[in-house]
Amino acid sequence: MKESPQSKKLEAMLRSSKLVAGGFLGTDNRSVSEIIETDRQTAAAAGYSTAEIARRMQEITDIAVTGLGNFVRIDEGLEAMVEEAKGSLVCPWPHPGTYAKRVTILRDTKNQKLLQWSDLNIHMIAEHGFFEGRGSTFRLEPDELADVIF
Ligand SMILES: [Zn+2]
């Protein structure tokens, strides 16, 4: 498939370190549309839409924020905390508005496994179905994530 100039521009922005250190694509050589389509299928195979995953992430962040930096119980076997950070992030698509730089850390207490996401991750998954490229700092595997949060 031939990429439009617009999607080429987006891909260049996502690969650059202009917005986040290391960029949003990490070491992933696939095109942005391929990453998004594959993740959509992976999420669907796990039984969820990307919008449903994003909604649950937002729900967890909203609860975790009440802990003021401490872990809060989310569910049986699940705790989360929000690490506040100064500043904000912008959506690379681009979108108007900024997203708080805070990070939600989710802990699966059964295996001590940790997952993390920023407010921008929630937005990018909700609006663009984008979980970032493999090898990026905030890459989330849709099926692993769904397995923990639902
Ligand atoms: Zn956006």
Backbone and ligand atoms as CSV (ligand in chain L), in Angstrom:
chain,resi,resn,atom,element,x,y,z
A,1,MET,N,N,0.847,-1.191,0.000
A,1,MET,CA,C,0.000,0.000,0.000
A,1,MET,C,C,0.886,1.246,0.000
A,2,LYS,N,N,0.509,2.203,-0.867
A,2,LYS,CA,C,1.289,3.429,-0.932
A,2,LYS,C,C,0.870,4.362,0.209
A,3,GLU,N,N,1.846,4.849,0.928
A,3,GLU,CA,C,1.544,5.723,2.063
A,3,GLU,C,C,1.351,7.156,1.564
A,4,SER,N,N,0.361,7.844,2.078
A,4,SER,CA,C,0.124,9.235,1.700
A,4,SER,C,C,1.185,10.118,2.327
A,5,PRO,N,N,1.404,11.314,1.744
A,5,PRO,CA,C,2.406,12.233,2.345
A,5,PRO,C,C,2.092,12.520,3.810
A,6,GLN,N,N,0.789,12.564,4.117
A,6,GLN,CA,C,0.365,12.853,5.486
A,6,GLN,C,C,0.789,11.743,6.449
A,7,SER,N,N,0.597,10.492,6.027
A,7,SER,CA,C,0.968,9.398,6.933
A,7,SER,C,C,2.483,9.249,7.007
A,8,LYS,N,N,3.192,9.655,5.930
A,8,LYS,CA,C,4.664,9.659,5.985
A,8,LYS,C,C,5.152,10.663,7.023
A,9,LYS,N,N,4.475,11.793,7.045
A,9,LYS,CA,C,4.841,12.851,7.986
A,9,LYS,C,C,4.591,12.380,9.424
A,10,LEU,N,N,3.459,11.730,9.622
A,10,LEU,CA,C,3.111,11.201,10.946
A,10,LEU,C,C,4.152,10.173,11.384
A,11,GLU,N,N,4.512,9.275,10.464
A,11,GLU,CA,C,5.462,8.233,10.801
A,11,GLU,C,C,6.820,8.831,11.188
A,12,ALA,N,N,7.233,9.863,10.456
A,12,ALA,CA,C,8.512,10.522,10.764
A,12,ALA,C,C,8.462,11.142,12.159
A,13,MET,N,N,7.312,11.731,12.483
A,13,MET,CA,C,7.137,12.345,13.803
A,13,MET,C,C,7.168,11.275,14.896
A,14,LEU,N,N,6.532,10.142,14.643
A,14,LEU,CA,C,6.486,9.072,15.646
A,14,LEU,C,C,7.859,8.423,15.843
A,15,ARG,N,N,8.658,8.404,14.760
A,15,ARG,CA,C,9.991,7.803,14.879
A,15,ARG,C,C,11.003,8.742,15.539
A,16,SER,N,N,10.730,10.023,15.464
A,16,SER,CA,C,11.696,10.992,15.996
A,16,SER,C,C,11.620,11.063,17.518
A,17,SER,N,N,12.635,11.660,18.103
A,17,SER,CA,C,12.646,11.843,19.558
A,17,SER,C,C,12.176,13.238,19.935
A,18,LYS,N,N,11.488,13.894,18.988
A,18,LYS,CA,C,11.057,15.267,19.235
A,18,LYS,C,C,10.077,15.357,20.390
A,19,LEU,N,N,9.146,14.410,20.459
A,19,LEU,CA,C,8.102,14.485,21.482
A,19,LEU,C,C,8.426,13.652,22.709
A,20,VAL,N,N,8.962,12.456,22.516
A,20,VAL,CA,C,9.385,11.630,23.658
A,20,VAL,C,C,10.740,11.000,23.344
A,21,ALA,N,N,11.533,10.798,24.389
A,21,ALA,CA,C,12.853,10.194,24.232
A,21,ALA,C,C,12.706,8.823,23.573
A,22,GLY,N,N,13.489,8.583,22.533
A,22,GLY,CA,C,13.442,7.288,21.861
A,22,GLY,C,C,12.318,7.152,20.847
A,23,GLY,N,N,11.406,8.127,20.829
A,23,GLY,CA,C,10.294,8.071,19.881
A,23,GLY,C,C,9.213,7.088,20.296
A,24,PHE,N,N,8.124,7.080,19.541
A,24,PHE,CA,C,6.983,6.223,19.869
A,24,PHE,C,C,7.071,4.854,19.211
A,25,LEU,N,N,7.991,4.675,18.285
A,25,LEU,CA,C,8.023,3.422,17.525
A,25,LEU,C,C,9.112,2.470,17.973
A,26,GLY,N,N,10.025,2.935,18.840
A,26,GLY,CA,C,11.077,2.059,19.336
A,26,GLY,C,C,11.891,1.456,18.213
A,27,THR,N,N,12.028,0.131,18.228
A,27,THR,CA,C,12.814,-0.550,17.201
A,27,THR,C,C,11.915,-1.194,16.151
A,28,ASP,N,N,10.627,-0.840,16.190
A,28,ASP,CA,C,9.652,-1.450,15.289
A,28,ASP,C,C,9.825,-0.921,13.869
A,29,ASN,N,N,10.035,-1.814,12.922
A,29,ASN,CA,C,10.226,-1.386,11.533
A,29,ASN,C,C,8.930,-1.369,10.733
A,30,ARG,N,N,7.850,-1.823,11.348
A,30,ARG,CA,C,6.579,-1.853,10.627
A,30,ARG,C,C,6.016,-0.442,10.460
A,31,SER,N,N,5.139,-0.279,9.483
A,31,SER,CA,C,4.503,1.022,9.306
A,31,SER,C,C,3.506,1.239,10.439
A,32,VAL,N,N,3.153,2.501,10.658
A,32,VAL,CA,C,2.208,2.828,11.737
A,32,VAL,C,C,0.867,2.142,11.499
A,33,SER,N,N,0.401,2.160,10.245
A,33,SER,CA,C,-0.902,1.541,9.958
A,33,SER,C,C,-0.854,0.027,10.184
A,34,GLU,N,N,0.292,-0.584,9.910
A,34,GLU,CA,C,0.425,-2.031,10.129
A,34,GLU,C,C,0.409,-2.346,11.632
A,35,ILE,N,N,1.121,-1.531,12.423
A,35,ILE,CA,C,1.150,-1.722,13.874
A,35,ILE,C,C,-0.265,-1.618,14.437
A,36,ILE,N,N,-0.987,-0.582,14.003
A,36,ILE,CA,C,-2.338,-0.337,14.507
A,36,ILE,C,C,-3.274,-1.476,14.128
A,37,GLU,N,N,-3.192,-1.922,12.880
A,37,GLU,CA,C,-4.083,-2.989,12.412
A,37,GLU,C,C,-3.796,-4.305,13.146
A,38,THR,N,N,-2.524,-4.633,13.322
A,38,THR,CA,C,-2.160,-5.875,14.014
A,38,THR,C,C,-2.640,-5.840,15.466
A,39,ASP,N,N,-2.454,-4.698,16.130
A,39,ASP,CA,C,-2.878,-4.577,17.532
A,39,ASP,C,C,-4.396,-4.634,17.668
A,40,ARG,N,N,-5.095,-4.088,16.670
A,40,ARG,CA,C,-6.560,-4.131,16.691
A,40,ARG,C,C,-7.024,-5.590,16.633
A,41,GLN,N,N,-6.373,-6.349,15.767
A,41,GLN,CA,C,-6.732,-7.763,15.633
A,41,GLN,C,C,-6.378,-8.551,16.901
A,42,THR,N,N,-5.219,-8.229,17.490
A,42,THR,CA,C,-4.787,-8.916,18.714
A,42,THR,C,C,-5.771,-8.641,19.848
A,43,ALA,N,N,-6.194,-7.382,19.973
A,43,ALA,CA,C,-7.152,-7.003,21.011
A,43,ALA,C,C,-8.481,-7.718,20.775
A,44,ALA,N,N,-8.922,-7.736,19.527
A,44,ALA,CA,C,-10.193,-8.377,19.183
A,44,ALA,C,C,-10.142,-9.872,19.500
A,45,ALA,N,N,-9.008,-10.490,19.215
A,45,ALA,CA,C,-8.853,-11.919,19.492
A,45,ALA,C,C,-8.917,-12.180,20.998
A,46,ALA,N,N,-8.476,-11.185,21.793
A,46,ALA,CA,C,-8.534,-11.311,23.250
A,46,ALA,C,C,-9.942,-10.980,23.765
A,47,GLY,N,N,-10.812,-10.495,22.875
A,47,GLY,CA,C,-12.204,-10.261,23.231
A,47,GLY,C,C,-12.561,-8.808,23.511
A,48,TYR,N,N,-11.672,-7.880,23.172
A,48,TYR,CA,C,-11.939,-6.474,23.490
A,48,TYR,C,C,-11.617,-5.555,22.322
A,49,SER,N,N,-12.330,-4.444,22.257
A,49,SER,CA,C,-11.975,-3.404,21.298
A,49,SER,C,C,-10.923,-2.520,21.953
A,50,THR,N,N,-10.183,-1.789,21.132
A,50,THR,CA,C,-9.164,-0.894,21.690
A,50,THR,C,C,-9.829,0.200,22.535
A,51,ALA,N,N,-11.050,0.600,22.144
A,51,ALA,CA,C,-11.781,1.614,22.917
A,51,ALA,C,C,-12.121,1.088,24.307
A,52,GLU,N,N,-12.519,-0.175,24.388
A,52,GLU,CA,C,-12.839,-0.769,25.695
A,52,GLU,C,C,-11.590,-0.855,26.570
A,53,ILE,N,N,-10.476,-1.193,25.967
A,53,ILE,CA,C,-9.213,-1.264,26.719
A,53,ILE,C,C,-8.861,0.121,27.267
A,54,ALA,N,N,-8.968,1.150,26.417
A,54,ALA,CA,C,-8.648,2.515,26.836
A,54,ALA,C,C,-9.575,2.982,27.956
A,55,ARG,N,N,-10.850,2.617,27.852
A,55,ARG,CA,C,-11.823,3.017,28.875
A,55,ARG,C,C,-11.451,2.417,30.227
A,56,ARG,N,N,-11.055,1.166,30.221
A,56,ARG,CA,C,-10.668,0.494,31.468
A,56,ARG,C,C,-9.381,1.107,32.036
A,57,MET,N,N,-8.440,1.459,31.151
A,57,MET,CA,C,-7.204,2.107,31.598
A,57,MET,C,C,-7.518,3.440,32.284
A,58,GLN,N,N,-8.439,4.200,31.674
A,58,GLN,CA,C,-8.827,5.487,32.251
A,58,GLN,C,C,-9.470,5.299,33.615
A,59,GLU,N,N,-10.314,4.282,33.710
A,59,GLU,CA,C,-10.984,3.949,34.975
A,59,GLU,C,C,-9.943,3.662,36.065
A,60,ILE,N,N,-8.931,2.875,35.708
A,60,ILE,CA,C,-7.881,2.513,36.663
A,60,ILE,C,C,-7.086,3.749,37.079
A,61,THR,N,N,-6.741,4.587,36.108
A,61,THR,CA,C,-6.002,5.818,36.417
A,61,THR,C,C,-6.823,6.717,37.340
A,62,ASP,N,N,-8.115,6.834,37.058
A,62,ASP,CA,C,-8.975,7.689,37.879
A,62,ASP,C,C,-9.037,7.204,39.331
A,63,ILE,N,N,-9.034,5.904,39.518
A,63,ILE,CA,C,-9.036,5.367,40.892
A,63,ILE,C,C,-7.656,5.560,41.524
A,64,ALA,N,N,-6.620,5.258,40.761
A,64,ALA,CA,C,-5.248,5.296,41.286
A,64,ALA,C,C,-4.845,6.698,41.725
A,65,VAL,N,N,-5.356,7.694,41.042
A,65,VAL,CA,C,-4.989,9.079,41.326
A,65,VAL,C,C,-5.394,9.474,42.748
A,66,THR,N,N,-6.418,8.834,43.295
A,66,THR,CA,C,-6.882,9.151,44.647
A,66,THR,C,C,-5.869,8.709,45.711
A,67,GLY,N,N,-4.923,7.858,45.327
A,67,GLY,CA,C,-3.920,7.379,46.278
A,67,GLY,C,C,-2.788,8.363,46.524
A,68,LEU,N,N,-2.783,9.462,45.792
A,68,LEU,CA,C,-1.765,10.511,45.960
A,68,LEU,C,C,-0.347,9.935,46.034
A,69,GLY,N,N,-0.017,9.075,45.097
A,69,GLY,CA,C,1.335,8.535,45.031
A,69,GLY,C,C,1.508,7.185,45.702
A,70,ASN,N,N,0.448,6.691,46.336
A,70,ASN,CA,C,0.498,5.359,46.949
A,70,ASN,C,C,-0.349,4.381,46.128
A,71,PHE,N,N,-0.030,3.109,46.282
A,71,PHE,CA,C,-0.817,2.099,45.581
A,71,PHE,C,C,-2.230,2.030,46.149
A,72,VAL,N,N,-3.187,1.931,45.256
A,72,VAL,CA,C,-4.596,1.830,45.618
A,72,VAL,C,C,-5.118,0.503,45.077
A,73,ARG,N,N,-5.984,-0.143,45.843
A,73,ARG,CA,C,-6.568,-1.397,45.370
A,73,ARG,C,C,-7.554,-1.108,44.248
A,74,ILE,N,N,-7.407,-1.816,43.138
A,74,ILE,CA,C,-8.311,-1.631,41.998
A,74,ILE,C,C,-9.334,-2.748,41.984
A,75,ASP,N,N,-8.847,-3.945,42.177
A,75,ASP,CA,C,-9.649,-5.151,42.046
A,75,ASP,C,C,-8.923,-6.247,42.789
A,76,GLU,N,N,-9.551,-7.402,42.886
A,76,GLU,CA,C,-8.871,-8.563,43.448
A,76,GLU,C,C,-7.552,-8.785,42.700
A,77,GLY,N,N,-6.425,-8.689,43.429
A,77,GLY,CA,C,-5.136,-8.968,42.804
A,77,GLY,C,C,-4.577,-7.845,41.933
A,78,LEU,N,N,-5.162,-6.656,42.049
A,78,LEU,CA,C,-4.720,-5.554,41.192
A,78,LEU,C,C,-4.616,-4.248,41.975
A,79,GLU,N,N,-3.433,-3.618,41.916
A,79,GLU,CA,C,-3.220,-2.324,42.565
A,79,GLU,C,C,-2.619,-1.362,41.552
A,80,ALA,N,N,-2.855,-0.085,41.760
A,80,ALA,CA,C,-2.262,0.900,40.858
A,80,ALA,C,C,-1.927,2.168,41.609
A,81,MET,N,N,-0.925,2.868,41.119
A,81,MET,CA,C,-0.581,4.178,41.654
A,81,MET,C,C,-0.290,5.124,40.502
A,82,VAL,N,N,-0.390,6.409,40.760
A,82,VAL,CA,C,-0.073,7.404,39.748
A,82,VAL,C,C,1.141,8.191,40.202
A,83,GLU,N,N,2.128,8.215,39.347
A,83,GLU,CA,C,3.339,8.984,39.611
A,83,GLU,C,C,3.197,10.308,38.879
A,84,GLU,N,N,3.069,11.366,39.636
A,84,GLU,CA,C,2.894,12.674,39.018
A,84,GLU,C,C,4.223,13.168,38.462
A,85,ALA,N,N,4.186,13.838,37.352
A,85,ALA,CA,C,5.387,14.454,36.780
A,85,ALA,C,C,5.001,15.812,36.232
A,86,LYS,N,N,5.919,16.738,36.348
A,86,LYS,CA,C,5.637,18.079,35.829
A,86,LYS,C,C,5.632,18.050,34.311
A,87,GLY,N,N,4.815,18.880,33.736
A,87,GLY,CA,C,4.817,19.012,32.285
A,87,GLY,C,C,3.692,18.250,31.622
A,88,SER,N,N,3.671,18.357,30.307
A,88,SER,CA,C,2.608,17.702,29.564
A,88,SER,C,C,3.143,17.186,28.240
A,89,LEU,N,N,2.369,16.304,27.638
A,89,LEU,CA,C,2.734,15.716,26.350
A,89,LEU,C,C,1.679,16.107,25.328
A,90,VAL,N,N,2.077,16.189,24.066
A,90,VAL,CA,C,1.101,16.474,23.019
A,90,VAL,C,C,0.922,15.231,22.157
A,91,CYS,N,N,-0.246,15.114,21.577
A,91,CYS,CA,C,-0.512,13.973,20.694
A,91,CYS,C,C,0.230,14.185,19.383
A,92,PRO,N,N,0.972,13.166,18.912
A,92,PRO,CA,C,1.753,13.315,17.677
A,92,PRO,C,C,0.906,13.322,16.408
A,93,TRP,N,N,-0.404,13.084,16.494
A,93,TRP,CA,C,-1.178,12.914,15.243
A,93,TRP,C,C,-1.313,14.138,14.350
A,94,PRO,N,N,-1.363,15.322,14.648
A,94,PRO,CA,C,-1.435,15.936,15.971
A,94,PRO,C,C,-2.877,16.221,16.326
A,95,HIS,N,N,-3.072,16.432,17.592
A,95,HIS,CA,C,-4.386,16.734,18.134
A,95,HIS,C,C,-4.252,17.963,19.009
A,96,PRO,N,N,-5.274,18.797,19.055
A,96,PRO,CA,C,-5.191,19.909,20.001
A,96,PRO,C,C,-5.224,19.373,21.434
A,97,GLY,N,N,-4.708,20.151,22.344
A,97,GLY,CA,C,-4.766,19.738,23.750
A,97,GLY,C,C,-3.499,19.040,24.173
A,98,THR,N,N,-3.289,18.995,25.480
A,98,THR,CA,C,-2.099,18.340,26.020
A,98,THR,C,C,-2.526,17.312,27.059
A,99,TYR,N,N,-1.619,16.389,27.328
A,99,TYR,CA,C,-1.904,15.297,28.248
A,99,TYR,C,C,-0.895,15.319,29.380
A,100,ALA,N,N,-1.384,15.219,30.599
A,100,ALA,CA,C,-0.513,15.262,31.772
A,100,ALA,C,C,0.572,14.205,31.642
A,101,LYS,N,N,1.760,14.546,32.097
A,101,LYS,CA,C,2.901,13.652,31.951
A,101,LYS,C,C,2.907,12.531,32.990
A,102,ARG,N,N,1.922,12.535,33.868
A,102,ARG,CA,C,1.887,11.521,34.925
A,102,ARG,C,C,1.810,10.103,34.340
A,103,VAL,N,N,2.291,9.155,35.132
A,103,VAL,CA,C,2.329,7.753,34.702
A,103,VAL,C,C,1.554,6.895,35.695
A,104,THR,N,N,0.688,6.051,35.182
A,104,THR,CA,C,-0.030,5.087,36.012
A,104,THR,C,C,0.761,3.781,36.027
A,105,ILE,N,N,1.030,3.279,37.227
A,105,ILE,CA,C,1.741,2.009,37.366
A,105,ILE,C,C,0.764,0.993,37.936
A,106,LEU,N,N,0.584,-0.081,37.194
A,106,LEU,CA,C,-0.364,-1.115,37.590
A,106,LEU,C,C,0.410,-2.346,38.040
A,107,ARG,N,N,0.022,-2.876,39.202
A,107,ARG,CA,C,0.713,-4.060,39.714
A,107,ARG,C,C,-0.264,-5.219,39.851
A,108,ASP,N,N,0.097,-6.306,39.222
A,108,ASP,CA,C,-0.642,-7.557,39.370
A,108,ASP,C,C,-0.036,-8.239,40.590
A,109,THR,N,N,-0.769,-8.271,41.709
A,109,THR,CA,C,-0.173,-8.743,42.963
A,109,THR,C,C,0.030,-10.257,42.991
A,110,LYS,N,N,-0.583,-10.967,42.027
A,110,LYS,CA,C,-0.398,-12.416,41.983
A,110,LYS,C,C,1.015,-12.778,41.529
A,111,ASN,N,N,1.537,-12.014,40.567
A,111,ASN,CA,C,2.871,-12.329,40.041
A,111,ASN,C,C,3.836,-11.140,40.108
A,112,GLN,N,N,3.379,-10.063,40.757
A,112,GLN,CA,C,4.189,-8.847,40.902
A,112,GLN,C,C,4.553,-8.203,39.559
A,113,LYS,N,N,3.825,-8.557,38.540
A,113,LYS,CA,C,4.081,-7.982,37.219
A,113,LYS,C,C,3.612,-6.526,37.184
A,114,LEU,N,N,4.421,-5.657,36.594
A,114,LEU,CA,C,4.087,-4.237,36.511
A,114,LEU,C,C,3.804,-3.829,35.069
A,115,LEU,N,N,2.808,-2.987,34.904
A,115,LEU,CA,C,2.537,-2.370,33.602
A,115,LEU,C,C,2.440,-0.875,33.842
A,116,GLN,N,N,2.793,-0.080,32.864
A,116,GLN,CA,C,2.689,1.373,33.053
A,116,GLN,C,C,2.195,2.063,31.792
A,117,TRP,N,N,1.507,3.173,32.001
A,117,TRP,CA,C,1.071,3.992,30.880
A,117,TRP,C,C,0.927,5.436,31.304
A,118,SER,N,N,1.037,6.316,30.306
A,118,SER,CA,C,0.828,7.746,30.554
A,118,SER,C,C,-0.586,8.104,30.101
A,119,ASP,N,N,-1.016,9.311,30.442
A,119,ASP,CA,C,-2.325,9.774,29.972
A,119,ASP,C,C,-2.358,9.813,28.447
A,120,LEU,N,N,-1.212,10.126,27.852
A,120,LEU,CA,C,-1.145,10.164,26.387
A,120,LEU,C,C,-1.364,8.777,25.789
A,121,ASN,N,N,-0.858,7.739,26.459
A,121,ASN,CA,C,-1.095,6.367,25.983
A,121,ASN,C,C,-2.594,6.070,25.918
A,122,ILE,N,N,-3.305,6.473,26.966
A,122,ILE,CA,C,-4.749,6.225,26.988
A,122,ILE,C,C,-5.407,6.916,25.796
A,123,HIS,N,N,-5.022,8.157,25.579
A,123,HIS,CA,C,-5.580,8.905,24.445
A,123,HIS,C,C,-5.238,8.231,23.114
A,124,MET,N,N,-3.983,7.846,22.938
A,124,MET,CA,C,-3.565,7.277,21.652
A,124,MET,C,C,-4.257,5.940,21.385
A,125,ILE,N,N,-4.522,5.174,22.439
A,125,ILE,CA,C,-5.229,3.905,22.262
A,125,ILE,C,C,-6.710,4.178,21.976
A,126,ALA,N,N,-7.302,5.120,22.721
A,126,ALA,CA,C,-8.723,5.429,22.554
A,126,ALA,C,C,-9.005,6.009,21.171
A,127,GLU,N,N,-8.198,6.969,20.757
A,127,GLU,CA,C,-8.493,7.714,19.531
A,127,GLU,C,C,-7.828,7.161,18.290
A,128,HIS,N,N,-6.673,6.534,18.458
A,128,HIS,CA,C,-5.902,6.114,17.282
A,128,HIS,C,C,-5.622,4.614,17.267
A,129,GLY,N,N,-6.026,3.901,18.317
A,129,GLY,CA,C,-5.758,2.463,18.378
A,129,GLY,C,C,-4.279,2.149,18.401
A,130,PHE,N,N,-3.494,3.107,18.923
A,130,PHE,CA,C,-2.035,3.005,18.848
A,130,PHE,C,C,-1.421,2.666,20.208
A,131,PHE,N,N,-0.773,1.503,20.275
A,131,PHE,CA,C,-0.152,1.026,21.518
A,131,PHE,C,C,1.351,1.261,21.513
A,132,GLU,N,N,1.834,2.038,20.543
A,132,GLU,CA,C,3.267,2.321,20.322
A,132,GLU,C,C,3.965,1.126,19.673
A,133,GLY,N,N,5.188,1.396,19.177
A,133,GLY,CA,C,5.932,0.342,18.487
A,133,GLY,C,C,6.711,-0.515,19.470
A,134,ARG,N,N,7.063,-1.719,19.030
A,134,ARG,CA,C,7.857,-2.612,19.888
A,134,ARG,C,C,9.209,-1.980,20.182
A,135,GLY,N,N,9.632,-2.090,21.440
A,135,GLY,CA,C,10.931,-1.534,21.823
A,135,GLY,C,C,10.842,-0.102,22.336
A,136,SER,N,N,9.653,0.519,22.231
A,136,SER,CA,C,9.512,1.854,22.816
A,136,SER,C,C,9.232,1.701,24.311
A,137,THR,N,N,9.541,2.746,25.071
A,137,THR,CA,C,9.442,2.678,26.530
A,137,THR,C,C,8.039,2.311,27.003
A,138,PHE,N,N,7.023,2.850,26.320
A,138,PHE,CA,C,5.655,2.678,26.798
A,138,PHE,C,C,4.834,1.716,25.953
A,139,ARG,N,N,5.514,0.889,25.156
A,139,ARG,CA,C,4.793,-0.105,24.361
A,139,ARG,C,C,3.974,-1.025,25.286
A,140,LEU,N,N,2.709,-1.245,24.943
A,140,LEU,CA,C,1.868,-2.198,25.672
A,140,LEU,C,C,1.386,-3.242,24.674
A,141,GLU,N,N,1.441,-4.510,25.046
A,141,GLU,CA,C,0.901,-5.567,24.193
A,141,GLU,C,C,-0.588,-5.673,24.514
A,142,PRO,N,N,-1.453,-5.440,23.524
A,142,PRO,CA,C,-2.897,-5.385,23.791
A,142,PRO,C,C,-3.442,-6.620,24.515
A,143,ASP,N,N,-2.972,-7.816,24.129
A,143,ASP,CA,C,-3.519,-9.024,24.756
A,143,ASP,C,C,-3.026,-9.190,26.199
A,144,GLU,N,N,-1.747,-8.885,26.450
A,144,GLU,CA,C,-1.211,-8.955,27.818
A,144,GLU,C,C,-1.912,-7.950,28.716
A,145,LEU,N,N,-2.097,-6.743,28.176
A,145,LEU,CA,C,-2.755,-5.680,28.920
A,145,LEU,C,C,-4.191,-6.083,29.257
A,146,ALA,N,N,-4.931,-6.553,28.254
A,146,ALA,CA,C,-6.317,-6.961,28.466
A,146,ALA,C,C,-6.395,-8.078,29.512
A,147,ASP,N,N,-5.452,-8.983,29.441
A,147,ASP,CA,C,-5.416,-10.108,30.366
A,147,ASP,C,C,-5.294,-9.628,31.817
A,148,VAL,N,N,-4.559,-8.554,32.046
A,148,VAL,CA,C,-4.339,-8.041,33.405
A,148,VAL,C,C,-5.490,-7.134,33.863
A,149,ILE,N,N,-5.971,-6.255,32.989
A,149,ILE,CA,C,-6.917,-5.225,33.449
A,149,ILE,C,C,-8.376,-5.684,33.504
A,150,PHE,N,N,-8.725,-6.755,32.776
A,150,PHE,CA,C,-10.141,-7.190,32.798
A,150,PHE,C,C,-10.345,-8.398,33.699
L,1,ZN,ZN,ZN,-4.554,12.242,19.191
